[in-house]
Amino acid sequence: MVFDPDLAPGGYAYFFVLGGWGTLGLALLDGYGKLEAQFEKAVVRFQKIEPFTIESSRPGYSYMNFFLHGSSERGSRLFAGEAGGFQDYLFGLGIRYALVSGHLAARSLIEKVPFDELWRKRLLRGMRSSLGARLLYESLGRHGLRQFVSQAKRRDFREFLHSWARPSWWRLALRPIAERVFGKADSCGHKIPCTWCRPREGRAGKPEPLPRDFVARYLEE
């Protein structure tokens, strides 16, 4: 993994390989209009770390869907995973949230317990806490990254990362500030009403759409 604001603003690049199959990805919060160029830079960066060849590629893209909401129910439908906004906002991790929220949705249907009651008790504090952590991550820049890496190398990285996913009082205290700093989207495409979601624009306030040919080519794949 590579954490570099110049390479992936607000995010990171990653390259995972198993049995000859690899996934090279770029997660970023800004500069969507430069996504293709940034991706090529990521390929070059990883090539310098460890040379590799690409025999066949299957490009694709998606976006992270985190938002705070008051209810994950609409009529008889329950929304779990990213459809319900269940995701960690610090690094965009969502598999655990998807599994847990899906399990809670099943419990709701089987036990006739309100889904909102279940997920608020289990997941809400963690989501709010991750919003405060994201504010800290973006505010500290390279200095914060250096401190993060310095602390990570002193302990088991899995436990270290898990500690950031757990709710904490000081990250929860930063949440209202984060909402004000990041702003609120005037409109969104979420299927359930949200109390807060971040606008999908660059920090200059102007939309940064993906290049038209980039989208078309990836959709063709």
HUGIHU-V630917 format. One line per field, one symbol per residue. psi: psi as a letter, one per 40 degrees, with the letter a starting at -180 (. if undefined). A space follows every 10 residues. Layout:
psi->???
This chain:
psi->ihhhdddghe biiihhhhfe hihhihhiei fdeedddddd dddddddddh iiihdhigii iaiighihid ifhhbehhhi addeehihed efhedddddd dddddddddd efhhdddddd dddddddddd ddddddddde addddddddd ddeeihdddd ddddeiiidd dddedddddd ddahhdiiei eihidhihif iieeeiigii hddddddddd .
